[in-house]
Amino acid sequence: MADAVQDKGTKREKGKAGKSLKDAMGLYGYMDRYKHIFIPSLVALYTTAALSLAFPYFLSKLIGRSMAPGGDGVARASEAEIIANVNGIVLWLVGALLLQSFITYWRVRGFINSGEGALNEIRRALFGRMVRLPMNYLTEKRSGELSSRIAGDLAIMRETLITTVPKFGRMIVTLIGGLIVIFICSWKLSLIMLGSVPVVVLAIAVFGKKIKNYSKATQDALADTNIVVEETIMGIYDTKAFCNEEYEEKRYDSALEKFLGITISGAKARAAFISFIILVLFSTVAFIVWYGAQMLAKDQIDIENYIRFILFSVFVAASLGSVPEIMSQLQITSGATERIRDLIDEEMEVNYESQSDADLVGSITAENLSFAYPSRPDGQVLNGVDFHVETGERVAIVGPSGGGKSTIFSLLLGFYQGHVGELKFDGKPISEIGLKNLRSSIAVVPQEVLLFGGSIEENIAYGKPGSSKEEIIEAAKQANAHEFIQEFETGYETTVGPRGIKLSGGQRQRIAIARAILADPKILLLDEATSALDSESERLVQSALDTLMQGRTSMIIAHRLSTVRDADRILVLQHGKIVESGSHDELMAHNGTYKLLAETQFGS
């Protein structure tokens, strides 16, 4: 597994590191709105980092002055002079610590406020981008993978922005300031200290890329575990009905094992990196202490400078020791940033908004319409479909499963591009109509109604956000839904549960019809809206549909031919082609596909 991840990393194209940096800068550009908070916090960070150097400085003076000879270098200072000197140093030290604490309070607040604000901007942009992506992209991705990018990857960015970036800033100031001080104290010992830096840099170069590859693979594996959880919860009815709890457990265990395997492999690389750096740095410090003691014995350095050098060397070593962890976190963030940036860089639906669009009247025309799904380019779903629907006309589409009925609805909604032939609304090609205007003129009542987990009122209002309570109730009455809604203890405030699981199929259908009525569309698409209902629910839903279809262009997909006998026209779709067209009586007069379907359902 480790080799596979490593091989994957080695195959990346040249310039990937530069792209990662560019991606990171692009995402952190969302900080612009909060730079009035972030920049002062950054200044405060450097200030507190500089003040942290006051601690070893005054501590070395405190120890050195209490041990060092007097000002003439021969006679030791008096006890009173030493105490007065020490007290003065302590006061300076306490003052520096108080100032550092005060500034740290505002610095921490500033970083959290600006960091969380910027992350919210990224979340908004990411979610807004995701819901505007083309349907072919969304259908190829599993929902758990996309939600993982918003949750998991942004959690990594949050940790980096709020914790790692400040830590990195402190490390830089401490390192530079510490190096300046130790050079002043003893350039010989400083050069020995700096001899370890090339080793550290080389280790970062070698381990850094490997850690980044592991971190990205870990996030992908974690997304796979989220996919299993989400799919299991969404399909919990089927899971329990087929007694597949154990199967789902095994599927989740398998995903977890893969995640754990990659994580452990990555942990080995990180542990080896950190252990190696600690060994190099603190071995260097131990050698410097030993060498400095030799210099002290030979009077080549005084006691105060020697103590100061030791204390600052520890600070410098600690700063260098934090480099592996910081670089490791930055590499992990780089992997998460790539995944987020890949999603943000995906092309959105073209021609979504058009300011020049006029309201649609409702006529639909298809001329030699052919289409194959992007994921299956060799499988032609529609092959030269022609039809025309007048404004206000009711047209049904029937035929065997897999004939392309639902695909026509998807194309009418503009979910997919790249079809061959013409698809027109009011004589205008769909490519010249803004998708927002098009879809706002169409309402869909599907076979499987997806209700959101909120209240009944919220689900009806989804057809026209911002509607008044009176408008919602009126739509529910027209959909034959008001009566059963009133029977609930909390009425319109009743929570429907995930996917509307607390309601029956007929109740969900009527909620969907009320939603469509509230939207007041010009064109109505009914996709098997009554196929899964009992006779009484079907009667109520059909009555609501008749109300909904009045004065609207309606296209109806149906397998139960009894629901479309009264349609103005029936199109028979078979193998991607319309093979028959006419009213029920006209089609029954011919020995064609429709008559065969009808006789199969109704009997001879």
C-alpha positions in Angstrom: 0.0 0.0 0.0 2.8 2.4 0.9 4.5 1.7 -2.4 1.3 2.3 -4.3 0.9 5.7 -2.7 4.5 6.6 -3.3 4.2 5.5 -6.9 1.2 7.6 -7.3 3.1 10.6 -6.0 6.0 10.1 -8.4 3.8 10.1 -11.4 2.5 13.6 -10.7 3.4 16.1 -13.4 6.2 18.6 -13.1 5.3 21.8 -11.5 2.8 20.3 -9.1 4.4 22.0 -6.1 4.0 25.4 -7.8 0.4 24.6 -8.6 -0.3 23.7 -4.9 1.2 27.0 -3.8 -0.9 28.8 -6.4 -4.0 26.9 -5.2 -3.3 27.7 -1.6 -2.8 31.4 -2.4 -6.1 31.4 -4.4 -8.0 30.0 -1.4 -6.4 32.2 1.1 -7.4 35.1 -1.1 -10.8 34.7 0.7 -9.0 36.4 3.6 -9.2 39.8 1.8 -12.5 40.7 3.5 -10.9 40.1 6.9 -7.5 41.6 6.3 -8.2 44.6 8.6 -8.3 41.9 11.4 -5.7 39.5 10.0 -2.9 42.0 9.3 -3.0 43.5 12.9 -3.1 40.0 14.3 -0.1 39.1 12.2 1.8 42.2 13.5 0.7 41.1 17.0 2.0 37.6 16.4 5.5 38.9 15.4 5.5 41.2 18.4 4.6 38.5 20.9 7.2 36.2 19.2 9.8 38.8 19.6 8.8 39.4 23.3 9.1 35.6 23.9 12.8 36.1 23.3 12.9 38.4 26.4 12.4 35.4 28.6 15.8 33.6 27.8 17.5 37.0 27.6 16.5 38.2 31.0 16.9 34.7 32.5 20.5 34.6 31.3 21.2 38.0 32.8 19.5 36.9 36.0 21.7 33.8 36.4 24.8 35.4 35.0 24.7 38.5 37.1 24.2 36.4 40.3 27.3 34.3 39.4 29.5 36.7 37.5 32.3 38.8 39.0 31.9 42.6 39.6 32.2 45.3 37.0 36.0 45.4 37.2 36.2 41.8 36.4 38.2 41.0 39.5 36.3 41.8 42.7 32.9 40.2 43.2 29.9 42.6 43.6 28.4 43.1 47.0 25.3 41.1 48.0 23.2 44.3 48.0 24.3 45.2 44.5 23.6 41.7 43.2 20.1 41.7 44.8 19.3 45.1 43.4 20.5 44.1 40.0 18.5 40.8 40.1 15.3 42.7 41.2 15.6 45.1 38.4 16.0 42.3 35.8 13.0 40.5 37.3 10.8 43.6 37.0 11.8 43.9 33.3 11.0 40.2 32.8 7.6 40.5 34.5 6.8 43.6 32.4 7.7 41.8 29.2 5.5 38.8 30.1 2.5 41.0 31.0 2.9 42.9 27.7 3.2 39.6 25.8 0.1 38.2 27.5 -2.0 41.3 26.7 -1.0 41.3 23.0 -1.5 37.5 22.8 -5.1 37.9 23.9 -6.0 40.2 21.0 -3.8 38.2 18.6 -5.6 34.9 19.3 -9.0 36.6 19.0 -8.0 38.2 15.7 -6.7 35.0 14.2 -9.8 33.1 15.1 -12.2 35.8 13.9 -10.4 36.3 10.6 -9.7 32.6 10.1 -13.2 31.4 10.8 -14.6 34.3 8.7 -12.4 33.3 5.7 -13.3 29.7 6.1 -17.0 30.6 6.0 -16.4 32.5 2.7 -14.7 29.4 1.3 -17.6 27.2 2.5 -20.1 29.5 0.8 -18.1 29.6 -2.4 -17.6 25.8 -2.4 -21.3 25.0 -1.7 -22.5 27.6 -4.2 -20.1 26.2 -6.8 -21.2 22.6 -6.0 -24.9 23.2 -6.5 -24.2 25.0 -9.8 -22.1 22.2 -11.3 -23.4 20.4 -14.3 -25.6 17.3 -13.7 -23.2 15.0 -15.5 -20.5 15.9 -13.0 -22.8 15.5 -9.9 -24.2 12.1 -11.1 -20.7 10.7 -11.5 -19.7 11.6 -8.0 -21.0 10.0 -4.8 -22.6 12.4 -2.4 -20.4 11.3 0.5 -17.3 12.3 -1.5 -18.6 15.8 -2.2 -19.8 16.4 1.4 -16.3 15.2 2.6 -14.7 18.0 0.7 -16.8 20.6 2.6 -16.4 18.9 6.0 -13.1 17.0 6.1 -10.9 19.1 3.8 -12.0 22.4 5.3 -11.4 21.1 8.8 -7.8 20.6 7.8 -7.6 24.1 6.4 -9.2 25.4 9.6 -6.5 23.7 11.7 -3.8 25.2 9.5 -5.2 28.7 9.3 -5.9 29.1 13.0 -3.1 27.0 14.6 -0.3 26.2 12.2 0.0 29.6 10.5 0.5 31.4 13.9 2.9 28.7 15.0 4.9 29.1 11.8 5.1 32.9 12.3 6.3 32.5 15.9 8.9 29.9 14.7 10.3 32.2 12.1 10.7 35.2 14.5 12.1 33.0 17.3 14.5 31.3 14.9 15.8 34.5 13.3 16.0 36.4 16.7 17.6 33.5 18.4 20.3 33.1 15.7 21.2 36.8 15.9 21.6 36.5 19.7 23.7 33.4 19.6 26.0 34.9 16.9 26.5 37.9 19.2 27.3 35.6 22.1 29.7 33.3 20.2 30.2 33.0 16.5 32.2 29.7 16.8 29.4 27.9 18.7 26.8 29.4 16.3 28.6 27.9 13.2 28.5 24.5 14.9 24.7 25.0 15.5 24.1 26.0 11.9 26.0 22.9 10.7 22.8 21.0 11.4 20.5 23.2 9.2 21.5 21.6 5.9 20.6 18.2 7.3 17.2 19.5 8.4 16.5 21.1 5.1 17.4 17.9 3.2 15.1 15.8 5.5 12.2 18.3 4.8 12.8 17.9 1.1 12.9 14.1 1.2 10.1 13.5 3.7 7.8 16.4 2.7 6.7 15.1 -0.6 6.0 11.6 0.8 4.0 13.0 3.6 1.9 15.1 1.2 1.1 12.1 -0.9 0.1 10.1 2.1 -2.1 12.9 3.4 -4.0 13.3 0.2 -4.5 9.5 -0.1 -5.7 9.6 3.6 -8.3 12.2 2.8 -9.5 10.2 -0.2 -9.9 7.1 1.9 -11.7 9.1 4.6 -14.1 10.3 2.0 -14.8 6.7 1.1 -15.8 5.9 4.6 -18.2 8.9 4.6 -19.7 7.6 1.4 -20.6 4.3 3.1 -22.1 6.0 6.1 -24.2 8.4 4.0 -25.4 5.7 1.5 -26.3 3.4 4.4 -28.3 6.0 6.3 -30.1 7.2 3.1 -31.0 3.6 2.2 -31.6 2.4 5.8 -35.1 1.1 4.8 -33.6 -1.3 2.2 -30.7 -2.1 4.5 -33.1 -3.3 7.2 -35.6 -4.9 4.8 -32.9 -7.1 3.3 -31.2 -7.8 6.7 -28.0 -6.3 5.3 -26.8 -4.7 8.6 -23.9 -7.1 8.7 -23.0 -6.5 5.0 -22.9 -2.7 5.6 -20.8 -3.2 8.7 -18.3 -5.2 6.6 -18.4 -2.6 3.8 -17.6 0.1 6.4 -14.9 -2.1 8.1 -13.3 -2.5 4.7 -13.3 1.3 4.0 -11.9 1.9 7.6 -9.2 -0.7 7.1 -8.1 1.0 3.9 -8.1 4.4 5.7 -6.2 3.0 8.7 -3.6 1.3 6.5 -2.8 4.5 4.6 -2.9 6.6 7.9 -0.5 4.2 9.6 1.9 4.3 6.6 1.8 8.1 6.6 2.3 8.1 10.4 5.5 6.0 10.0 6.9 8.6 7.6 5.9 11.5 9.9 7.3 9.7 13.0 10.6 9.0 11.2 10.8 12.6 10.0 10.2 14.1 13.5 12.5 11.5 15.3 15.3 12.2 12.9 15.0 16.0 13.3 14.9 15.7 17.1 18.0 13.4 17.1 20.0 15.8 14.9 19.0 19.0 16.7 19.4 17.9 20.3 22.5 16.0 19.5 23.8 19.3 18.2 22.7 21.1 21.3 24.5 18.5 23.5 27.6 18.8 21.5 27.5 22.6 21.7 27.0 22.5 25.5 30.1 20.3 25.8 32.1 22.4 23.4 31.0 25.6 25.2 32.1 24.2 28.6 35.5 23.7 27.1 35.6 27.3 26.0 34.3 28.5 29.4 37.1 26.6 31.1 39.6 28.3 28.8 38.1 31.8 29.5 37.1 32.1 25.8 33.6 33.0 26.8 32.1 34.6 30.0 29.5 32.9 32.1 26.6 35.2 31.1 27.2 34.8 27.4 27.6 31.1 27.8 24.3 30.7 29.7 22.6 33.1 27.2 23.9 31.0 24.3 22.7 27.8 25.9 19.2 29.2 26.6 18.9 30.7 23.1 20.2 27.5 21.5 17.4 25.6 23.2 14.9 28.1 21.7 16.5 27.8 18.3 16.5 24.0 18.5 12.9 24.0 19.6 12.0 26.2 16.7 13.8 24.0 14.2 12.3 21.0 16.0 8.8 22.4 15.2 9.6 22.6 11.5 8.7 18.9 10.8 5.3 19.2 12.4 4.6 22.5 10.8 5.7 21.4 7.3 3.8 18.1 7.7 0.6 20.0 8.5 1.3 22.4 5.6 1.7 19.3 3.3 -1.5 17.9 4.5 -3.2 21.2 3.9 -1.7 21.3 0.4 -3.5 18.0 -0.4 -6.8 19.2 1.0 -6.4 22.5 -0.9 -5.9 20.6 -4.1 -9.1 18.7 -3.6 -11.1 21.9 -2.8 -9.5 23.8 -5.6 -10.3 21.0 -8.1 -14.0 21.4 -7.1 -14.0 25.2 -7.3 -12.2 25.0 -10.7 -14.9 22.7 -12.2 -16.9 24.4 -14.9 -20.3 25.5 -13.8 -23.5 25.2 -15.9 -23.2 27.4 -18.9 -25.8 30.1 -19.7 -27.4 29.8 -16.2 -28.6 33.4 -16.1 -29.7 35.7 -18.9 -31.0 39.2 -18.3 -32.7 39.4 -21.6 -35.0 36.3 -21.2 -38.7 36.9 -21.5 -41.2 34.7 -19.7 -41.9 31.5 -21.4 -45.4 30.8 -22.8 -45.1 27.1 -22.8 -44.8 25.5 -26.2 -42.2 22.8 -26.7 -40.6 21.5 -29.9 -38.1 18.7 -30.5 -36.5 18.3 -33.9 -34.4 15.2 -34.7 -33.3 15.1 -31.1 -30.6 12.6 -30.3 -28.6 12.2 -27.1 -26.1 9.9 -25.3 -25.0 10.4 -21.7 -21.4 11.7 -21.3 -20.6 8.7 -19.1 -21.9 6.4 -21.8 -21.1 8.1 -25.1 -21.6 4.8 -27.1 -25.1 4.2 -25.7 -27.5 6.3 -27.8 -30.6 6.9 -25.5 -32.5 9.2 -27.9 -32.2 8.8 -31.7 -34.0 11.3 -33.8 -37.0 12.3 -31.6 -39.5 14.7 -33.1 -42.6 16.2 -31.3 -44.4 19.5 -30.8 -46.4 20.4 -27.8 -48.8 23.4 -28.0 -49.2 25.8 -25.1 -51.7 24.3 -22.6 -51.7 20.9 -24.3 -51.5 17.7 -22.3 -49.1 15.2 -23.9 -48.2 11.8 -22.4 -45.1 9.8 -23.1 -45.4 6.0 -22.8 -43.3 3.0 -23.7 -41.2 0.2 -22.3 -38.7 1.0 -19.6 -35.3 2.3 -20.8 -36.8 3.9 -23.9 -35.6 7.4 -23.0 -38.7 9.0 -21.4 -36.9 10.3 -18.3 -34.0 11.4 -20.5 -36.4 13.7 -22.4 -37.4 15.3 -19.1 -33.7 15.8 -18.1 -33.1 17.5 -21.5 -36.2 19.7 -21.1 -34.8 20.9 -17.7 -31.4 21.6 -19.3 -29.6 19.1 -17.0 -27.4 17.9 -19.9 -25.8 19.6 -22.8 -24.4 18.2 -26.0 -27.5 16.8 -27.6 -27.9 16.6 -31.4 -30.8 18.3 -33.0 -33.0 21.1 -31.8 -34.9 21.5 -28.5 -37.0 24.7 -28.5 -39.3 26.5 -26.1 -41.7 29.0 -27.8 -39.7 28.5 -31.0 -36.5 29.6 -29.3 -33.5 27.1 -29.0 -32.8 26.0 -25.4 -29.2 27.2 -25.8 -30.5 30.8 -26.1 -32.6 30.6 -22.9 -31.1 31.1 -19.5 -31.3 27.9 -17.4 -32.6 29.8 -14.4 -35.5 31.3 -16.5 -36.2 27.9 -18.1 -36.3 25.9 -14.8 -38.3 28.6 -13.0 -41.0 28.1 -15.7 -41.1 24.3 -15.2 -42.3 22.3 -12.2 -41.6 18.6 -11.8 -43.7 16.1 -9.8 -41.5 12.9 -9.7 -42.4 9.3 -8.9 -40.0 9.2 -5.9 -40.7 12.5 -4.1 -37.7 13.8 -2.1 -38.8 15.9 0.8 -36.3 17.8 2.9 -36.0 17.0 6.6 -37.8 20.2 7.8 -41.4 20.9 8.3 -44.3 20.4 5.8 -44.6 24.2 5.5 -40.9 24.5 4.5 -41.2 21.7 2.0 -44.2 23.3 0.3 -42.6 26.7 0.3 -39.6 25.2 -1.5 -41.5 25.7 -4.7 -41.5 29.5 -4.1 -39.3 30.6 -1.3 -40.6 33.6 0.7 -44.3 32.6 0.2 -46.8 33.7 2.8 -48.5 31.2 5.1 -51.8 31.9 3.3 -50.3 31.1 -0.1 -48.9 27.8 1.3 -52.3 26.8 2.7 -54.1 27.6 -0.5 -51.6 25.5 -2.5 -52.1 22.6 0.0 -55.9 22.9 -0.4 -55.6 22.7 -4.2 -53.4 19.7 -3.8 -55.9 17.9 -1.5 -53.2 18.0 1.2 -54.7 20.5 3.7 -57.0 18.0 5.3 -54.4 15.4 6.2 -52.0 18.2 7.3 -54.5 19.5 9.7 -54.9 16.1 11.3 -51.3 16.3 12.6 -50.9 17.7 16.1 -48.5 20.5 14.9 -50.1 21.0 11.5 -47.9 22.7 8.9 -45.0 22.7 11.4 -44.9 18.9 11.4 -41.4 17.6 10.7 -41.4 15.1 7.8 -38.2 13.4 8.7 -35.3 12.5 6.4 -36.5 12.2 2.8 -40.1 12.6 4.1 -40.0 9.1 5.8 -42.7 10.1 8.3 -45.3 10.6 5.6 -47.0 8.0 3.4 -46.4 7.9 -0.4 -49.7 9.6 -1.2 -49.0 12.3 1.3 -45.6 13.0 -0.1 -47.0 13.2 -3.6 -49.6 15.7 -2.5 -46.9 17.8 -0.8 -44.9 17.7 -4.0 -48.0 18.8 -6.0 -48.7 21.7 -3.5 -45.1 22.7 -4.0 -45.6 22.7 -7.8 -48.8 24.7 -7.5 -47.1 27.3 -5.4 -44.4 27.6 -8.1 -47.1 28.4 -10.6 -45.1 27.0 -13.6 -45.9 27.4 -17.3 -44.8 23.9 -18.0 -45.5 20.8 -15.9 -43.5 17.6 -16.0 -45.2 14.6 -14.3 -42.9 11.5 -14.0 -45.0 8.5 -12.9 -46.6 10.6 -10.3 -49.3 8.1 -9.3 -47.6 4.7 -10.1 -46.8 3.6 -6.6 -50.1 4.6 -4.9 -53.1 2.7 -3.7 -56.4 3.4 -5.4 -57.7 6.0 -2.8 -54.4 7.8 -2.8 -54.3 7.7 -6.5 -57.7 9.3 -6.7 -56.8 12.1 -4.5 -53.4 12.7 -6.2 -55.0 12.5 -9.7 -57.6 15.0 -8.6 -54.9 17.3 -7.4 -52.9 16.8 -10.7 -56.0 17.7 -12.7 -56.2 21.0 -10.8 -52.5 21.5 -11.3 -52.5 20.9 -15.1 -55.3 23.3 -15.8 -54.1 26.0 -18.2 -50.5 24.6 -18.2 -48.5 22.8 -20.8 -48.2 19.3 -19.3 -46.0 16.4 -20.3 -46.7 13.1 -18.5 -44.6 10.0 -18.2 -46.7 7.0 -17.4 -46.6 3.2 -17.3 -50.1 2.9 -16.0 -52.0 3.8 -19.2 -55.2 4.4 -17.3 -53.7 7.7 -16.1 -53.2 9.1 -19.6 -56.3 8.0 -21.5 -57.6 11.6 -21.3 -54.4 13.2 -22.6 -54.7 15.3 -25.7 -52.0 13.3 -27.3 -49.9 10.2 -26.5 -46.3 9.7 -27.8 -45.1 6.1 -27.8 -41.3 6.0 -27.3 -39.4 2.8 -28.0 -35.6 2.4 -28.3 -35.1 6.1 -28.3 -37.6 6.8 -31.1 -41.2 7.9 -31.2 -42.9 5.1 -33.0 -46.5 6.2 -32.6 -48.4 9.5 -31.8 -52.1 10.2 -31.4 -55.0 10.1 -28.9 -55.9 7.0 -26.9 -58.7 6.0 -29.3 -56.6 6.7 -32.4 -53.7 4.5 -31.1 -56.1 1.7 -30.1 -57.4 1.7 -33.7 -53.9 0.5 -34.9 -52.2 -2.7 -34.1 -49.1 -1.0 -32.7 -47.0 -0.8 -29.6 -49.5 1.2 -27.6 -52.4 -1.2 -28.3 -50.1 -4.1 -27.2 -49.2 -2.3 -24.0 -52.9 -1.4 -23.4 -54.1 -4.9 -23.9 -51.4 -6.2 -21.6 -52.6 -3.9 -18.8 -56.3 -3.8 -19.4 -56.9 -7.3 -20.9 -58.3 -8.1 -24.3 
